[in-house]
Amino acid sequence: MSVNETVDESANDELNFEEALRQLEETVAALENGGVPLDKSLDLLKKGLSLADRCEAVLAEAELTIEQLTINEDGELVSEPVDEEDED
């Protein structure tokens, strides 16, 4: 990620999970490496937080669509939402 990039949080809403995660990793690496002026560090922090929010939103959406396949009493394969209590 270029240190000169500006934060455009609305652009993050269009990213898929993999791209948002890649950009988040690059942002964290840039912050960890240091050598960035304070104002650019703050921009990177804002971008990182926005990307983290995007990743969380995509994962939450995916979680809602996860289903499990089961066999009903008639021997038919059916799809049902995953019950969080069954995951333990």
mmCIF file as gemmi writes it, N, C-alpha and C atoms, coordinates in Angstrom:
data_model
loop_
_atom_site.group_PDB
_atom_site.id
_atom_site.type_symbol
_atom_site.label_atom_id
_atom_site.label_alt_id
_atom_site.label_comp_id
_atom_site.label_asym_id
_atom_site.label_entity_id
_atom_site.label_seq_id
_atom_site.pdbx_PDB_ins_code
_atom_site.Cartn_x
_atom_site.Cartn_y
_atom_site.Cartn_z
_atom_site.occupancy
_atom_site.B_iso_or_equiv
_atom_site.pdbx_formal_charge
_atom_site.auth_seq_id
_atom_site.auth_asym_id
_atom_site.pdbx_PDB_model_num
ATOM 1 N N . MET Axp A 1 ? 0.837 -1.172 0 1 0 ? 1 A 1
ATOM 2 C CA . MET Axp A 1 ? 0 0 0 1 0 ? 1 A 1
ATOM 3 C C . MET Axp A 1 ? 0.876 1.227 0 1 0 ? 1 A 1
ATOM 4 N N . SER Axp A 2 ? 0.53 2.18 -0.759 1 0 ? 2 A 1
ATOM 5 C CA . SER Axp A 2 ? 1.283 3.417 -0.814 1 0 ? 2 A 1
ATOM 6 C C . SER Axp A 2 ? 0.936 4.288 0.375 1 0 ? 2 A 1
ATOM 7 N N . VAL Axp A 3 ? 1.955 4.866 0.975 1 0 ? 3 A 1
ATOM 8 C CA . VAL Axp A 3 ? 1.733 5.747 2.125 1 0 ? 3 A 1
ATOM 9 C C . VAL Axp A 3 ? 0.942 6.976 1.709 1 0 ? 3 A 1
ATOM 10 N N . ASN Axp A 4 ? 0.988 7.33 0.446 1 0 ? 4 A 1
ATOM 11 C CA . ASN Axp A 4 ? 0.319 8.528 -0.04 1 0 ? 4 A 1
ATOM 12 C C . ASN Axp A 4 ? -1.153 8.31 -0.352 1 0 ? 4 A 1
ATOM 13 N N . GLU Axp A 5 ? -1.659 7.095 -0.189 1 0 ? 5 A 1
ATOM 14 C CA . GLU Axp A 5 ? -3.065 6.83 -0.444 1 0 ? 5 A 1
ATOM 15 C C . GLU Axp A 5 ? -3.918 7.547 0.595 1 0 ? 5 A 1
ATOM 16 N N . THR Axp A 6 ? -5.045 8.066 0.148 1 0 ? 6 A 1
ATOM 17 C CA . THR Axp A 6 ? -5.968 8.702 1.078 1 0 ? 6 A 1
ATOM 18 C C . THR Axp A 6 ? -7.019 7.694 1.493 1 0 ? 6 A 1
ATOM 19 N N . VAL Axp A 7 ? -7.652 7.952 2.612 1 0 ? 7 A 1
ATOM 20 C CA . VAL Axp A 7 ? -8.666 7.044 3.131 1 0 ? 7 A 1
ATOM 21 C C . VAL Axp A 7 ? -9.985 7.318 2.428 1 0 ? 7 A 1
ATOM 22 N N . ASP Axp A 8 ? -10.536 6.308 1.778 1 0 ? 8 A 1
ATOM 23 C CA . ASP Axp A 8 ? -11.838 6.392 1.133 1 0 ? 8 A 1
ATOM 24 C C . ASP Axp A 8 ? -12.647 5.216 1.646 1 0 ? 8 A 1
ATOM 25 N N . GLU Axp A 9 ? -13.327 5.437 2.763 1 0 ? 9 A 1
ATOM 26 C CA . GLU Axp A 9 ? -14.04 4.348 3.425 1 0 ? 9 A 1
ATOM 27 C C . GLU Axp A 9 ? -15.142 3.772 2.556 1 0 ? 9 A 1
ATOM 28 N N . SER Axp A 10 ? -15.78 4.59 1.718 1 0 ? 10 A 1
ATOM 29 C CA . SER Axp A 10 ? -16.857 4.078 0.879 1 0 ? 10 A 1
ATOM 30 C C . SER Axp A 10 ? -16.337 3.087 -0.149 1 0 ? 10 A 1
ATOM 31 N N . ALA Axp A 11 ? -15.092 3.24 -0.578 1 0 ? 11 A 1
ATOM 32 C CA . ALA Axp A 11 ? -14.506 2.292 -1.534 1 0 ? 11 A 1
ATOM 33 C C . ALA Axp A 11 ? -14.344 0.922 -0.9 1 0 ? 11 A 1
ATOM 34 N N . ASN Axp A 12 ? -14.136 0.866 0.398 1 0 ? 12 A 1
ATOM 35 C CA . ASN Axp A 12 ? -13.975 -0.416 1.088 1 0 ? 12 A 1
ATOM 36 C C . ASN Axp A 12 ? -15.25 -1.245 1.045 1 0 ? 12 A 1
ATOM 37 N N . ASP Axp A 13 ? -16.404 -0.598 0.927 1 0 ? 13 A 1
ATOM 38 C CA . ASP Axp A 13 ? -17.673 -1.315 0.905 1 0 ? 13 A 1
ATOM 39 C C . ASP Axp A 13 ? -17.822 -2.208 -0.322 1 0 ? 13 A 1
ATOM 40 N N . GLU Axp A 14 ? -17.014 -1.969 -1.34 1 0 ? 14 A 1
ATOM 41 C CA . GLU Axp A 14 ? -17.091 -2.746 -2.569 1 0 ? 14 A 1
ATOM 42 C C . GLU Axp A 14 ? -16.096 -3.908 -2.593 1 0 ? 14 A 1
ATOM 43 N N . LEU Axp A 15 ? -15.19 -3.959 -1.629 1 0 ? 15 A 1
ATOM 44 C CA . LEU Axp A 15 ? -14.145 -4.978 -1.623 1 0 ? 15 A 1
ATOM 45 C C . LEU Axp A 15 ? -14.688 -6.332 -1.18 1 0 ? 15 A 1
ATOM 46 N N . ASN Axp A 16 ? -14.179 -7.394 -1.815 1 0 ? 16 A 1
ATOM 47 C CA . ASN Axp A 16 ? -14.502 -8.715 -1.314 1 0 ? 16 A 1
ATOM 48 C C . ASN Axp A 16 ? -13.608 -8.987 -0.098 1 0 ? 16 A 1
ATOM 49 N N . PHE Axp A 17 ? -13.861 -10.074 0.598 1 0 ? 17 A 1
ATOM 50 C CA . PHE Axp A 17 ? -13.135 -10.355 1.832 1 0 ? 17 A 1
ATOM 51 C C . PHE Axp A 17 ? -11.637 -10.475 1.603 1 0 ? 17 A 1
ATOM 52 N N . GLU Axp A 18 ? -11.253 -11.202 0.573 1 0 ? 18 A 1
ATOM 53 C CA . GLU Axp A 18 ? -9.826 -11.45 0.332 1 0 ? 18 A 1
ATOM 54 C C . GLU Axp A 18 ? -9.07 -10.155 0.054 1 0 ? 18 A 1
ATOM 55 N N . GLU Axp A 19 ? -9.659 -9.279 -0.747 1 0 ? 19 A 1
ATOM 56 C CA . GLU Axp A 19 ? -8.999 -8.018 -1.078 1 0 ? 19 A 1
ATOM 57 C C . GLU Axp A 19 ? -8.94 -7.1 0.151 1 0 ? 19 A 1
ATOM 58 N N . ALA Axp A 20 ? -10.027 -7.05 0.917 1 0 ? 20 A 1
ATOM 59 C CA . ALA Axp A 20 ? -10.031 -6.229 2.126 1 0 ? 20 A 1
ATOM 60 C C . ALA Axp A 20 ? -8.99 -6.726 3.12 1 0 ? 20 A 1
ATOM 61 N N . LEU Axp A 21 ? -8.878 -8.043 3.264 1 0 ? 21 A 1
ATOM 62 C CA . LEU Axp A 21 ? -7.898 -8.617 4.185 1 0 ? 21 A 1
ATOM 63 C C . LEU Axp A 21 ? -6.475 -8.332 3.711 1 0 ? 21 A 1
ATOM 64 N N . ARG Axp A 22 ? -6.237 -8.452 2.4 1 0 ? 22 A 1
ATOM 65 C CA . ARG Axp A 22 ? -4.915 -8.166 1.849 1 0 ? 22 A 1
ATOM 66 C C . ARG Axp A 22 ? -4.523 -6.715 2.118 1 0 ? 22 A 1
ATOM 67 N N . GLN Axp A 23 ? -5.452 -5.795 1.86 1 0 ? 23 A 1
ATOM 68 C CA . GLN Axp A 23 ? -5.162 -4.387 2.104 1 0 ? 23 A 1
ATOM 69 C C . GLN Axp A 23 ? -4.973 -4.107 3.593 1 0 ? 23 A 1
ATOM 70 N N . LEU Axp A 24 ? -5.735 -4.787 4.441 1 0 ? 24 A 1
ATOM 71 C CA . LEU Axp A 24 ? -5.581 -4.62 5.877 1 0 ? 24 A 1
ATOM 72 C C . LEU Axp A 24 ? -4.198 -5.084 6.326 1 0 ? 24 A 1
ATOM 73 N N . GLU Axp A 25 ? -3.76 -6.226 5.817 1 0 ? 25 A 1
ATOM 74 C CA . GLU Axp A 25 ? -2.424 -6.731 6.154 1 0 ? 25 A 1
ATOM 75 C C . GLU Axp A 25 ? -1.338 -5.762 5.709 1 0 ? 25 A 1
ATOM 76 N N . GLU Axp A 26 ? -1.487 -5.179 4.511 1 0 ? 26 A 1
ATOM 77 C CA . GLU Axp A 26 ? -0.518 -4.202 4.024 1 0 ? 26 A 1
ATOM 78 C C . GLU Axp A 26 ? -0.512 -2.95 4.893 1 0 ? 26 A 1
ATOM 79 N N . THR Axp A 27 ? -1.682 -2.535 5.324 1 0 ? 27 A 1
ATOM 80 C CA . THR Axp A 27 ? -1.803 -1.348 6.163 1 0 ? 27 A 1
ATOM 81 C C . THR Axp A 27 ? -1.128 -1.577 7.509 1 0 ? 27 A 1
ATOM 82 N N . VAL Axp A 28 ? -1.388 -2.725 8.107 1 0 ? 28 A 1
ATOM 83 C CA . VAL Axp A 28 ? -0.77 -3.063 9.395 1 0 ? 28 A 1
ATOM 84 C C . VAL Axp A 28 ? 0.752 -3.118 9.245 1 0 ? 28 A 1
ATOM 85 N N . ALA Axp A 29 ? 1.226 -3.727 8.158 1 0 ? 29 A 1
ATOM 86 C CA . ALA Axp A 29 ? 2.672 -3.818 7.931 1 0 ? 29 A 1
ATOM 87 C C . ALA Axp A 29 ? 3.284 -2.426 7.798 1 0 ? 29 A 1
ATOM 88 N N . ALA Axp A 30 ? 2.617 -1.54 7.098 1 0 ? 30 A 1
ATOM 89 C CA . ALA Axp A 30 ? 3.129 -0.18 6.932 1 0 ? 30 A 1
ATOM 90 C C . ALA Axp A 30 ? 3.205 0.541 8.273 1 0 ? 30 A 1
ATOM 91 N N . LEU Axp A 31 ? 2.21 0.325 9.116 1 0 ? 31 A 1
ATOM 92 C CA . LEU Axp A 31 ? 2.216 0.947 10.444 1 0 ? 31 A 1
ATOM 93 C C . LEU Axp A 31 ? 3.3 0.335 11.323 1 0 ? 31 A 1
ATOM 94 N N . GLU Axp A 32 ? 3.471 -0.968 11.246 1 0 ? 32 A 1
ATOM 95 C CA . GLU Axp A 32 ? 4.48 -1.643 12.067 1 0 ? 32 A 1
ATOM 96 C C . GLU Axp A 32 ? 5.901 -1.266 11.657 1 0 ? 32 A 1
ATOM 97 N N . ASN Axp A 33 ? 6.102 -1.044 10.367 1 0 ? 33 A 1
ATOM 98 C CA . ASN Axp A 33 ? 7.442 -0.712 9.873 1 0 ? 33 A 1
ATOM 99 C C . ASN Axp A 33 ? 7.898 0.677 10.302 1 0 ? 33 A 1
ATOM 100 N N . GLY Axp A 34 ? 6.947 1.543 10.629 1 0 ? 34 A 1
ATOM 101 C CA . GLY Axp A 34 ? 7.307 2.894 11.065 1 0 ? 34 A 1
ATOM 102 C C . GLY Axp A 34 ? 7.853 3.713 9.92 1 0 ? 34 A 1
ATOM 103 N N . GLY Axp A 35 ? 8.497 4.816 10.267 1 0 ? 35 A 1
ATOM 104 C CA . GLY Axp A 35 ? 9.069 5.683 9.26 1 0 ? 35 A 1
ATOM 105 C C . GLY Axp A 35 ? 8.031 6.469 8.485 1 0 ? 35 A 1
ATOM 106 N N . VAL Axp A 36 ? 6.811 6.487 8.971 1 0 ? 36 A 1
ATOM 107 C CA . VAL Axp A 36 ? 5.727 7.196 8.308 1 0 ? 36 A 1
ATOM 108 C C . VAL Axp A 36 ? 5.388 8.424 9.155 1 0 ? 36 A 1
ATOM 109 N N . PRO Axp A 37 ? 5.241 9.582 8.524 1 0 ? 37 A 1
ATOM 110 C CA . PRO Axp A 37 ? 4.866 10.773 9.294 1 0 ? 37 A 1
ATOM 111 C C . PRO Axp A 37 ? 3.556 10.564 10.048 1 0 ? 37 A 1
ATOM 112 N N . LEU Axp A 38 ? 3.386 11.295 11.125 1 0 ? 38 A 1
ATOM 113 C CA . LEU Axp A 38 ? 2.219 11.125 11.991 1 0 ? 38 A 1
ATOM 114 C C . LEU Axp A 38 ? 0.907 11.268 11.228 1 0 ? 38 A 1
ATOM 115 N N . ASP Axp A 39 ? 0.776 12.264 10.383 1 0 ? 39 A 1
ATOM 116 C CA . ASP Axp A 39 ? -0.489 12.451 9.668 1 0 ? 39 A 1
ATOM 117 C C . ASP Axp A 39 ? -0.793 11.27 8.746 1 0 ? 39 A 1
ATOM 118 N N . LYS Axp A 40 ? 0.227 10.711 8.11 1 0 ? 40 A 1
ATOM 119 C CA . LYS Axp A 40 ? 0.034 9.533 7.263 1 0 ? 40 A 1
ATOM 120 C C . LYS Axp A 40 ? -0.282 8.295 8.109 1 0 ? 40 A 1
ATOM 121 N N . SER Axp A 41 ? 0.335 8.215 9.291 1 0 ? 41 A 1
ATOM 122 C CA . SER Axp A 41 ? 0.046 7.098 10.202 1 0 ? 41 A 1
ATOM 123 C C . SER Axp A 41 ? -1.417 7.13 10.63 1 0 ? 41 A 1
ATOM 124 N N . LEU Axp A 42 ? -1.928 8.307 10.9 1 0 ? 42 A 1
ATOM 125 C CA . LEU Axp A 42 ? -3.336 8.433 11.28 1 0 ? 42 A 1
ATOM 126 C C . LEU Axp A 42 ? -4.246 8.029 10.123 1 0 ? 42 A 1
ATOM 127 N N . ASP Axp A 43 ? -3.874 8.424 8.906 1 0 ? 43 A 1
ATOM 128 C CA . ASP Axp A 43 ? -4.647 8.001 7.734 1 0 ? 43 A 1
ATOM 129 C C . ASP Axp A 43 ? -4.622 6.484 7.583 1 0 ? 43 A 1
ATOM 130 N N . LEU Axp A 44 ? -3.436 5.89 7.785 1 0 ? 44 A 1
ATOM 131 C CA . LEU Axp A 44 ? -3.318 4.435 7.7 1 0 ? 44 A 1
ATOM 132 C C . LEU Axp A 44 ? -4.16 3.751 8.77 1 0 ? 44 A 1
ATOM 133 N N . LEU Axp A 45 ? -4.165 4.309 9.969 1 0 ? 45 A 1
ATOM 134 C CA . LEU Axp A 45 ? -4.961 3.742 11.05 1 0 ? 45 A 1
ATOM 135 C C . LEU Axp A 45 ? -6.447 3.782 10.696 1 0 ? 45 A 1
ATOM 136 N N . LYS Axp A 46 ? -6.915 4.914 10.179 1 0 ? 46 A 1
ATOM 137 C CA . LYS Axp A 46 ? -8.322 5.034 9.776 1 0 ? 46 A 1
ATOM 138 C C . LYS Axp A 46 ? -8.653 4.029 8.68 1 0 ? 46 A 1
ATOM 139 N N . LYS Axp A 47 ? -7.751 3.886 7.718 1 0 ? 47 A 1
ATOM 140 C CA . LYS Axp A 47 ? -7.97 2.933 6.629 1 0 ? 47 A 1
ATOM 141 C C . LYS Axp A 47 ? -8.019 1.512 7.185 1 0 ? 47 A 1
ATOM 142 N N . GLY Axp A 48 ? -7.108 1.198 8.091 1 0 ? 48 A 1
ATOM 143 C CA . GLY Axp A 48 ? -7.083 -0.132 8.687 1 0 ? 48 A 1
ATOM 144 C C . GLY Axp A 48 ? -8.356 -0.443 9.451 1 0 ? 48 A 1
ATOM 145 N N . LEU Axp A 49 ? -8.845 0.516 10.205 1 0 ? 49 A 1
ATOM 146 C CA . LEU Axp A 49 ? -10.084 0.306 10.953 1 0 ? 49 A 1
ATOM 147 C C . LEU Axp A 49 ? -11.266 0.091 10.008 1 0 ? 49 A 1
ATOM 148 N N . SER Axp A 50 ? -11.292 0.863 8.93 1 0 ? 50 A 1
ATOM 149 C CA . SER Axp A 50 ? -12.356 0.719 7.948 1 0 ? 50 A 1
ATOM 150 C C . SER Axp A 50 ? -12.285 -0.652 7.267 1 0 ? 50 A 1
ATOM 151 N N . LEU Axp A 51 ? -11.084 -1.085 6.932 1 0 ? 51 A 1
ATOM 152 C CA . LEU Axp A 51 ? -10.911 -2.403 6.312 1 0 ? 51 A 1
ATOM 153 C C . LEU Axp A 51 ? -11.289 -3.524 7.276 1 0 ? 51 A 1
ATOM 154 N N . ALA Axp A 52 ? -10.942 -3.376 8.535 1 0 ? 52 A 1
ATOM 155 C CA . ALA Axp A 52 ? -11.306 -4.377 9.539 1 0 ? 52 A 1
ATOM 156 C C . ALA Axp A 52 ? -12.828 -4.46 9.665 1 0 ? 52 A 1
ATOM 157 N N . ASP Axp A 53 ? -13.495 -3.311 9.633 1 0 ? 53 A 1
ATOM 158 C CA . ASP Axp A 53 ? -14.956 -3.296 9.677 1 0 ? 53 A 1
ATOM 159 C C . ASP Axp A 53 ? -15.542 -4.02 8.469 1 0 ? 53 A 1
ATOM 160 N N . ARG Axp A 54 ? -14.936 -3.808 7.293 1 0 ? 54 A 1
ATOM 161 C CA . ARG Axp A 54 ? -15.417 -4.465 6.079 1 0 ? 54 A 1
ATOM 162 C C . ARG Axp A 54 ? -15.263 -5.977 6.196 1 0 ? 54 A 1
ATOM 163 N N . CYS Axp A 55 ? -14.098 -6.425 6.664 1 0 ? 55 A 1
ATOM 164 C CA . CYS Axp A 55 ? -13.876 -7.862 6.835 1 0 ? 55 A 1
ATOM 165 C C . CYS Axp A 55 ? -14.9 -8.456 7.793 1 0 ? 55 A 1
ATOM 166 N N . GLU Axp A 56 ? -15.146 -7.764 8.887 1 0 ? 56 A 1
ATOM 167 C CA . GLU Axp A 56 ? -16.119 -8.244 9.87 1 0 ? 56 A 1
ATOM 168 C C . GLU Axp A 56 ? -17.522 -8.319 9.268 1 0 ? 56 A 1
ATOM 169 N N . ALA Axp A 57 ? -17.889 -7.316 8.466 1 0 ? 57 A 1
ATOM 170 C CA . ALA Axp A 57 ? -19.215 -7.301 7.855 1 0 ? 57 A 1
ATOM 171 C C . ALA Axp A 57 ? -19.376 -8.45 6.865 1 0 ? 57 A 1
ATOM 172 N N . VAL Axp A 58 ? -18.35 -8.706 6.061 1 0 ? 58 A 1
ATOM 173 C CA . VAL Axp A 58 ? -18.415 -9.794 5.086 1 0 ? 58 A 1
ATOM 174 C C . VAL Axp A 58 ? -18.524 -11.136 5.807 1 0 ? 58 A 1
ATOM 175 N N . LEU Axp A 59 ? -17.758 -11.312 6.879 1 0 ? 59 A 1
ATOM 176 C CA . LEU Axp A 59 ? -17.826 -12.564 7.637 1 0 ? 59 A 1
ATOM 177 C C . LEU Axp A 59 ? -19.188 -12.745 8.291 1 0 ? 59 A 1
ATOM 178 N N . ALA Axp A 60 ? -19.755 -11.669 8.817 1 0 ? 60 A 1
ATOM 179 C CA . ALA Axp A 60 ? -21.081 -11.754 9.444 1 0 ? 60 A 1
ATOM 180 C C . ALA Axp A 60 ? -22.135 -12.138 8.412 1 0 ? 60 A 1
ATOM 181 N N . GLU Axp A 61 ? -22.018 -11.573 7.22 1 0 ? 61 A 1
ATOM 182 C CA . GLU Axp A 61 ? -22.958 -11.902 6.152 1 0 ? 61 A 1
ATOM 183 C C . GLU Axp A 61 ? -22.817 -13.367 5.74 1 0 ? 61 A 1
ATOM 184 N N . ALA Axp A 62 ? -21.584 -13.827 5.642 1 0 ? 62 A 1
ATOM 185 C CA . ALA Axp A 62 ? -21.345 -15.223 5.266 1 0 ? 62 A 1
ATOM 186 C C . ALA Axp A 62 ? -21.888 -16.169 6.328 1 0 ? 62 A 1
ATOM 187 N N . GLU Axp A 63 ? -21.736 -15.789 7.573 1 0 ? 63 A 1
ATOM 188 C CA . GLU Axp A 63 ? -22.213 -16.615 8.677 1 0 ? 63 A 1
ATOM 189 C C . GLU Axp A 63 ? -23.717 -16.828 8.586 1 0 ? 63 A 1
ATOM 190 N N . LEU Axp A 64 ? -24.428 -15.821 8.13 1 0 ? 64 A 1
ATOM 191 C CA . LEU Axp A 64 ? -25.876 -15.933 8.012 1 0 ? 64 A 1
ATOM 192 C C . LEU Axp A 64 ? -26.296 -16.905 6.914 1 0 ? 64 A 1
ATOM 193 N N . THR Axp A 65 ? -25.418 -17.144 5.95 1 0 ? 65 A 1
ATOM 194 C CA . THR Axp A 65 ? -25.792 -17.997 4.831 1 0 ? 65 A 1
ATOM 195 C C . THR Axp A 65 ? -25.281 -19.426 4.96 1 0 ? 65 A 1
ATOM 196 N N . ILE Axp A 66 ? -24.519 -19.705 5.989 1 0 ? 66 A 1
ATOM 197 C CA . ILE Axp A 66 ? -24 -21.06 6.168 1 0 ? 66 A 1
ATOM 198 C C . ILE Axp A 66 ? -25.145 -21.993 6.548 1 0 ? 66 A 1
ATOM 199 N N . GLU Axp A 67 ? -25.189 -23.093 5.841 1 0 ? 67 A 1
ATOM 200 C CA . GLU Axp A 67 ? -26.219 -24.088 6.102 1 0 ? 67 A 1
ATOM 201 C C . GLU Axp A 67 ? -25.572 -25.454 6.223 1 0 ? 67 A 1
ATOM 202 N N . GLN Axp A 68 ? -26.284 -26.362 6.817 1 0 ? 68 A 1
ATOM 203 C CA . GLN Axp A 68 ? -25.793 -27.732 6.927 1 0 ? 68 A 1
ATOM 204 C C . GLN Axp A 68 ? -26.733 -28.66 6.171 1 0 ? 68 A 1
ATOM 205 N N . LEU Axp A 69 ? -26.175 -29.707 5.638 1 0 ? 69 A 1
ATOM 206 C CA . LEU Axp A 69 ? -26.97 -30.711 4.95 1 0 ? 69 A 1
ATOM 207 C C . LEU Axp A 69 ? -27.293 -31.829 5.93 1 0 ? 69 A 1
ATOM 208 N N . THR Axp A 70 ? -28.547 -32.205 5.971 1 0 ? 70 A 1
ATOM 209 C CA . THR Axp A 70 ? -28.981 -33.297 6.841 1 0 ? 70 A 1
ATOM 210 C C . THR Axp A 70 ? -29.914 -34.209 6.054 1 0 ? 70 A 1
ATOM 211 N N . ILE Axp A 71 ? -30.138 -35.383 6.594 1 0 ? 71 A 1
ATOM 212 C CA . ILE Axp A 71 ? -31.074 -36.321 5.985 1 0 ? 71 A 1
ATOM 213 C C . ILE Axp A 71 ? -32.329 -36.336 6.86 1 0 ? 71 A 1
ATOM 214 N N . ASN Axp A 72 ? -33.473 -36.05 6.223 1 0 ? 72 A 1
ATOM 215 C CA . ASN Axp A 72 ? -34.722 -36.016 6.988 1 0 ? 72 A 1
ATOM 216 C C . ASN Axp A 72 ? -35.27 -37.431 7.204 1 0 ? 72 A 1
ATOM 217 N N . GLU Axp A 73 ? -36.421 -37.518 7.846 1 0 ? 73 A 1
ATOM 218 C CA . GLU Axp A 73 ? -37.024 -38.811 8.179 1 0 ? 73 A 1
ATOM 219 C C . GLU Axp A 73 ? -37.349 -39.647 6.944 1 0 ? 73 A 1
ATOM 220 N N . ASP Axp A 74 ? -37.545 -38.992 5.798 1 0 ? 74 A 1
ATOM 221 C CA . ASP Axp A 74 ? -37.876 -39.712 4.559 1 0 ? 74 A 1
ATOM 222 C C . ASP Axp A 74 ? -36.624 -40.111 3.792 1 0 ? 74 A 1
ATOM 223 N N . GLY Axp A 75 ? -35.443 -39.849 4.367 1 0 ? 75 A 1
ATOM 224 C CA . GLY Axp A 75 ? -34.195 -40.201 3.719 1 0 ? 75 A 1
ATOM 225 C C . GLY Axp A 75 ? -33.751 -39.201 2.659 1 0 ? 75 A 1
ATOM 226 N N . GLU Axp A 76 ? -34.402 -38.03 2.638 1 0 ? 76 A 1
ATOM 227 C CA . GLU Axp A 76 ? -34.053 -37 1.663 1 0 ? 76 A 1
ATOM 228 C C . GLU Axp A 76 ? -32.991 -36.065 2.236 1 0 ? 76 A 1
ATOM 229 N N . LEU Axp A 77 ? -32.118 -35.619 1.362 1 0 ? 77 A 1
ATOM 230 C CA . LEU Axp A 77 ? -31.096 -34.653 1.75 1 0 ? 77 A 1
ATOM 231 C C . LEU Axp A 77 ? -31.723 -33.264 1.765 1 0 ? 77 A 1
ATOM 232 N N . VAL Axp A 78 ? -31.642 -32.576 2.905 1 0 ? 78 A 1
ATOM 233 C CA . VAL Axp A 78 ? -32.211 -31.233 3.026 1 0 ? 78 A 1
ATOM 234 C C . VAL Axp A 78 ? -31.16 -30.283 3.598 1 0 ? 78 A 1
ATOM 235 N N . SER Axp A 79 ? -31.336 -29.023 3.303 1 0 ? 79 A 1
ATOM 236 C CA . SER Axp A 79 ? -30.432 -27.987 3.775 1 0 ? 79 A 1
ATOM 237 C C . SER Axp A 79 ? -31.135 -27.185 4.864 1 0 ? 79 A 1
ATOM 238 N N . GLU Axp A 80 ? -30.431 -27.007 5.985 1 0 ? 80 A 1
ATOM 239 C CA . GLU Axp A 80 ? -30.985 -26.261 7.109 1 0 ? 80 A 1
ATOM 240 C C . GLU Axp A 80 ? -29.958 -25.265 7.611 1 0 ? 80 A 1
ATOM 241 N N . PRO Axp A 81 ? -30.423 -24.145 8.159 1 0 ? 81 A 1
ATOM 242 C CA . PRO Axp A 81 ? -29.47 -23.192 8.747 1 0 ? 81 A 1
ATOM 243 C C . PRO Axp A 81 ? -28.698 -23.85 9.894 1 0 ? 81 A 1
ATOM 244 N N . VAL Axp A 82 ? -27.453 -23.454 10.058 1 0 ? 82 A 1
ATOM 245 C CA . VAL Axp A 82 ? -26.635 -23.986 11.135 1 0 ? 82 A 1
ATOM 246 C C . VAL Axp A 82 ? -27.09 -23.365 12.437 1 0 ? 82 A 1
ATOM 247 N N . ASP Axp A 83 ? -27.36 -24.2 13.413 1 0 ? 83 A 1
ATOM 248 C CA . ASP Axp A 83 ? -27.726 -23.742 14.74 1 0 ? 83 A 1
ATOM 249 C C . ASP Axp A 83 ? -26.44 -23.561 15.534 1 0 ? 83 A 1
ATOM 250 N N . GLU Axp A 84 ? -26.185 -22.348 16.003 1 0 ? 84 A 1
ATOM 251 C CA . GLU Axp A 84 ? -24.923 -22.064 16.716 1 0 ? 84 A 1
ATOM 252 C C . GLU Axp A 84 ? -24.734 -22.956 17.932 1 0 ? 84 A 1
ATOM 253 N N . GLU Axp A 85 ? -25.817 -23.378 18.565 1 0 ? 85 A 1
ATOM 254 C CA . GLU Axp A 85 ? -25.699 -24.212 19.752 1 0 ? 85 A 1
ATOM 255 C C . GLU Axp A 85 ? -25.185 -25.606 19.393 1 0 ? 85 A 1
ATOM 256 N N . ASP Axp A 86 ? -25.434 -26.051 18.142 1 0 ? 86 A 1
ATOM 257 C CA . ASP Axp A 86 ? -24.977 -27.372 17.703 1 0 ? 86 A 1
ATOM 258 C C . ASP Axp A 86 ? -23.5 -27.39 17.39 1 0 ? 86 A 1
ATOM 259 N N . GLU Axp A 87 ? -22.867 -26.228 17.228 1 0 ? 87 A 1
ATOM 260 C CA . GLU Axp A 87 ? -21.465 -26.16 16.83 1 0 ? 87 A 1
ATOM 261 C C . GLU Axp A 87 ? -20.516 -26.595 17.925 1 0 ? 87 A 1
ATOM 262 N N . ASP Axp A 88 ? -20.92 -26.553 19.175 1 0 ? 88 A 1
ATOM 263 C CA . ASP Axp A 88 ? -20.03 -26.899 20.299 1 0 ? 88 A 1
ATOM 264 C C . ASP Axp A 88 ? -19.791 -28.338 20.381 1 0 ? 88 A 1
